[in-house]
Amino acid sequence: MKTLTKTVSAISCLVIAGGVLAGCGGKNEAPAAGGEKKAEGKKYTFRLADTHPPDYPTVVGDKKFAELVNERTNGRIKIDVFPSSQLGEEKAVIEQVQLGAIEFTRVSSGPLAEFNKNFGVFSLPYVFDNDQHLWKFLESENGSKLLDSLESSKMKGLAYYSSGARNFYSRKPVASLADLKGQKIRVIQNKINIDLMNALGANATPMAYGEVFSSLQTGVIDAAENNFPSYQSSNHFEVAKNMILDGHQRVPEVLMISQAAWNKLSEEDRKIVKQAALDSVKTQRESWDKYEKEAEAKVRAAGSTITEVKDVKPWQDAVKPVIDKYRSEYKEVLDQIDAARKK
């Protein structure tokens, strides 16, 4: 009987139904009805973290991205957007994305430099002439390769978002490069920003962002630097009414996915997610341009003095020692940025 049972079992495992091996516990298990379509049709609910408030342009972009993914997968892939640092501040969120605990995030390329040194190039001053030059690089093959390099840090870069240009603003009149000399200027704690202030003749004062308003108000610092929306939304314009549009840094935002989450997706779903990210950029940039103009109008109406820099070359010349100091470290990317200028 035992021999007969084994024989029947063996025969059963060889039975072919519809040209596909029936499942006998091996690797050649037959797919359920629909074959590969079922594998590509898996349902997911993911989270996307952002530090900004719900109406901020980056969150507008996040939501457009989530909407497009939902539409193009017929609701199979749902991405819930969590604004206002609900899932943590940027550095902590990046670490969680690396671990796969959070699937998506939108972060500034600034803190990404701690995880991929090439992103530190965006902290270098005046390497981009204007917004058009920046986007020529970001939308080039080299810009895409920079996003792809995040894979070495267990993340997958999907798209860049806009964050405008960073400018100086001060309690004191500032209408020229010379006016910054000797001023105590708040900076983000990193070597490049400190070197930048030294090159401009100012005194770098590293400080948490939340302390800037009171420090400007009490004179602990003379000045700070940021983009128009941050200058306005933080109310820094109330205590530092002089801004000069020097555009010393253009630090793009990055929309990315955990490598662990990316690996779960089918090839078809990866294409959908990637294209949705790229397609959301137009919405984000339009939202940014509108938000930036509204912020500028508000601070001008409130009495801020805004000075435009018509010739940035003297500023670039002043910080040349900073570029020279870091050129060997960022040579490849800097050469690519220079090439984008010529296109």
NORKAJO-V195529 format. One record per residue. PSI is psi in radians with two decimals (none if undefined). OMEGA is omega in radians with two decimals (none if undefined). Layout:
# NORKAJO-V195529
PSI_OMEGA + PSI_OMEGA
This chain:
# NORKAJO-V195529
-0.71_-3.13 + -0.71_3.14 + -0.71_3.12 + -0.73_3.14 + -0.79_-3.14 + -0.67_-3.13 + -0.79_3.12 + -0.74_-3.13 + -0.75_-3.12 + -0.73_3.13 + -0.71_-3.12 + -0.68_-3.09 + -0.20_-3.14 + -0.09_-3.12 + 2.29_3.13 + 2.17_-3.13 + 1.99_3.10 + 0.47_3.09 + 0.07_-3.12 + 2.36_3.11 + 2.33_3.08 + 2.64_-3.07 + 2.15_3.07 + 0.56_3.10 + 0.04_3.13 + -2.99_-3.10 + -0.26_-3.10 + 0.64_3.13 + 2.44_3.13 + 2.37_3.06 + 2.70_3.09 + 3.01_3.14 + 2.29_-3.11 + -0.21_3.08 + -2.25_-3.06 + -0.42_-3.11 + -0.53_3.13 + -0.71_3.13 + -0.70_-3.13 + -0.17_-3.09 + 0.37_-3.14 + 2.61_3.12 + 2.44_3.12 + 2.58_2.93 + 2.01_-3.08 + 2.88_3.08 + 2.50_3.10 + 2.11_-3.08 + 2.43_3.07 + 2.52_-3.11 + -0.34_-3.02 + 2.84_-3.14 + 2.89_-3.01 + -0.53_-3.08 + 0.04_-3.09 + 2.55_-3.06 + -0.60_3.13 + -0.66_3.13 + -0.60_3.04 + -0.74_3.09 + -0.77_3.10 + -0.82_-3.08 + -0.64_3.09 + -0.75_3.10 + -0.86_-3.13 + -0.70_3.14 + -0.77_-3.12 + -0.72_3.11 + -0.76_3.14 + -0.79_-3.13 + -0.79_-3.01 + -0.19_3.05 + 0.21_-3.12 + 0.68_3.08 + -0.01_-3.13 + -0.65_-3.14 + 1.97_3.14 + 2.29_3.12 + 1.99_3.12 + 2.18_-3.12 + 2.25_3.13 + 1.69_3.14 + -3.05_3.00 + 0.61_3.08 + 0.49_-3.13 + -0.53_-3.13 + 0.11_3.09 + 2.92_3.09 + 2.92_-2.94 + -0.86_-3.09 + -0.77_-3.13 + -0.66_3.13 + -0.72_3.11 + -0.74_3.13 + -0.67_3.13 + -0.59_3.08 + -0.70_3.08 + -0.69_-3.12 + -0.26_-3.10 + 0.11_-3.14 + -0.54_3.00 + 2.33_-3.00 + -0.73_-3.09 + 2.69_2.97 + 2.77_2.96 + 2.10_-3.13 + 2.81_3.00 + 2.55_3.10 + -0.24_3.10 + -1.09_3.13 + -0.32_3.11 + -0.41_-3.13 + -0.43_3.10 + -0.33_-3.09 + -0.37_3.10 + 1.87_-2.95 + -0.45_-3.12 + -0.47_-3.14 + -0.19_3.06 + -0.27_-3.13 + -0.49_-3.11 + -0.24_3.08 + -0.27_3.14 + 2.42_-3.04 + 2.43_2.99 + 0.49_3.09 + -0.30_3.06 + 2.29_-3.11 + -0.61_-3.08 + -3.08_-3.10 + -0.62_3.14 + -0.73_3.11 + -0.76_3.12 + -0.86_-3.05 + -0.44_3.00 + -0.71_3.11 + -0.85_-3.07 + -0.63_-3.09 + 0.06_3.12 + 3.01_3.08 + -0.64_3.14 + -0.63_3.07 + -0.68_3.11 + -0.70_3.13 + -0.62_3.11 + -0.74_3.06 + -0.77_-3.10 + -0.46_-3.11 + -0.25_3.10 + -0.27_3.13 + -0.52_3.11 + -0.26_3.11 + 0.37_3.09 + 0.55_3.09 + 2.77_3.12 + 2.02_3.10 + 2.32_-3.08 + -0.72_-3.08 + 2.81_3.03 + 2.53_3.00 + 2.79_-3.11 + 2.54_2.99 + 0.29_3.05 + -2.77_-3.13 + 2.60_3.09 + 2.36_-3.10 + 2.79_3.11 + 2.50_2.98 + 2.55_-2.93 + 2.75_2.98 + -0.50_-3.06 + 2.76_3.06 + 2.35_3.12 + 1.74_-3.09 + -0.01_-3.13 + 2.96_3.10 + -0.70_-3.10 + -0.49_-3.10 + -0.28_3.13 + -0.29_-3.07 + 2.25_3.10 + -0.16_-3.13 + 2.50_3.06 + 1.95_-3.03 + 2.20_3.09 + 2.35_3.09 + 2.78_2.94 + 2.48_-3.08 + 1.60_2.91 + 2.76_-3.00 + -0.68_-3.09 + -0.76_3.14 + -0.65_3.10 + -0.74_3.10 + -0.63_3.11 + -0.84_-3.12 + -0.70_3.12 + -0.71_-3.13 + -0.52_3.13 + -0.01_3.13 + 0.20_3.13 + 3.01_3.12 + 1.97_-3.13 + 2.32_3.11 + 1.63_3.11 + 2.38_-3.05 + 2.55_3.06 + 2.53_-3.07 + -0.64_-3.11 + -0.26_-3.12 + -0.11_-2.99 + -0.78_-3.08 + -0.92_-3.10 + -0.58_3.14 + -0.64_3.03 + -0.73_-3.10 + -0.69_-3.07 + -0.09_3.12 + 0.18_3.05 + -0.65_2.99 + 2.76_3.13 + -0.51_-2.97 + 2.98_3.07 + -3.03_3.13 + 2.48_3.13 + -3.06_3.09 + 2.97_-3.10 + -0.86_-3.12 + -0.69_3.13 + -0.69_3.09 + -0.71_-3.11 + -0.87_-3.03 + -0.44_3.12 + -0.12_-3.08 + 0.32_3.10 + -0.45_3.13 + -0.36_-3.14 + -0.47_-3.07 + -0.08_3.09 + 1.52_-2.92 + 0.12_-3.09 + 2.02_-3.13 + 2.44_3.07 + 2.22_-3.02 + 1.31_-3.11 + -0.33_3.09 + 0.81_-3.02 + -0.42_3.10 + 2.51_3.01 + 1.78_-2.99 + 1.71_-3.07 + 2.79_3.03 + 2.74_3.14 + 2.25_3.03 + 2.21_-3.07 + 2.89_-3.12 + 2.60_3.04 + 2.43_3.09 + -0.60_3.13 + -0.74_3.12 + -0.69_3.12 + -0.73_-3.10 + -0.41_3.13 + -0.44_-3.01 + 2.57_3.02 + 2.88_3.13 + -0.69_3.13 + -0.76_-3.14 + -0.57_3.08 + -0.74_3.12 + -0.68_3.14 + -0.81_-3.12 + -0.80_-3.14 + -0.81_-3.11 + -0.65_3.10 + -0.69_3.10 + -0.85_3.14 + -0.68_-3.13 + -0.41_3.13 + -0.26_-3.09 + -0.71_-3.13 + -0.79_3.12 + -0.77_-3.12 + -0.77_-3.10 + -0.68_3.09 + -0.71_3.11 + -0.70_3.14 + -0.83_-3.12 + -0.74_3.13 + -0.81_-3.11 + -0.71_-3.12 + -0.77_3.13 + -0.72_3.12 + -0.71_3.13 + -0.75_3.13 + -0.75_-3.14 + -0.68_-3.12 + -0.75_-3.10 + -0.58_3.07 + -0.74_3.14 + -0.48_-3.13 + -0.04_3.04 + 0.14_3.10 + 2.52_3.06 + 2.05_-3.09 + 2.13_-3.13 + 2.23_3.12 + 2.50_3.05 + 1.96_-3.08 + -0.44_3.13 + 1.87_-3.07 + -0.14_-3.05 + -0.77_3.10 + -0.60_3.10 + -0.74_3.12 + -0.70_3.12 + -0.67_-3.11 + -0.59_-3.08 + 0.15_3.14 + -0.66_3.10 + -0.55_3.10 + -0.80_3.12 + -0.78_3.13 + -0.67_-3.12 + -0.67_-3.05 + 0.03_-3.05 + -0.74_-3.11 + -0.59_-3.13 + -0.59_-3.07 + 0.40_-3.00 + -0.85_-3.06 + -0.83_-3.12 + -0.67_3.12 + -0.68_3.08 + -0.66_3.11 + -0.65_3.10 + -0.71_3.09 + -0.70_3.14 + -0.66_3.13 + -0.52_3.13 + -0.57_-3.03 + -0.19_-3.09 + none_none
